[in-house]
Amino acid sequence: MDTKERHPQMSERKGLLDWNINDENIDEVLNITKVGRPQKSVEKAKRSLAFAENTLPNAIWTKKSLYQYKRRTKKTQVKRITKPEAVRRQWESKIESFLETNSRVMPNKKDTLLINGERVAKRHLLCSKHEAFRKFVSEQPEFPRKFSTFSKMIPKNFKLLNLSRRQVCICTKDYNLEQKINSLNRLAILHESNTRLSVKQLSDLSVCSYDGKFPERKCVDRNCNNCGIESIINWYEPLLTASGPDQIVKIPSVGDNH
């Protein structure tokens, strides 16, 4: 026979779990929350009493002390749109369309940016952000925000001109030079003319021949009397004669529209 005495709370806890739920001990289960009683066992006893199958005349679910054990369905929470978010959704497409007409695509193929899983070409703004904001407000006077909000809404692929980090010239005269050379080369192939050149060859054609890495300074500054654009005109003279004056036209510069 076991001579060890059990703790009174342990014996009471075991007794609560072994109780049979009937009309006789319901009042006893509901009234055992006295000082010094094991609180966890009381809660378990109440929970088992609440979910028990019984045929009592008074339904236990209607008792306020047991209503907390009911399973409640969580209400679906509707996320409200804040005012800044509503303004951003309303004006995002308009600002992006405005910036596309006031910017240029960077010429290098590697000048791209990953936005939302898609590769997007970087673009140079033709003016500062403050100037772009003033121009946008003049076109869209109903824009309800200030410059700080406008600056935050500019997409990441629109960059300001950085004179210290650019790799190619982006001035109005030289920006579309490569495309112009490609058009002339396609025209030379069409007329079977041996006048195709690359941008590097065209640049070397406009200066005197040199042995080092760079031409002489006077040739670069256009102070030399032996080189210039006359050599380029003479080079393309056979193509001008073969194609006629109607097929070669002056390409309007980008700056004419701004």
Summary of the structure (lengths in Angstrom):
residues: 258
radius of gyration: 41.8
end to end distance: 104.4
largest distance: 124.3
contacts: 518
relative contact order: 0.06
helix: 44%
strand: 6%
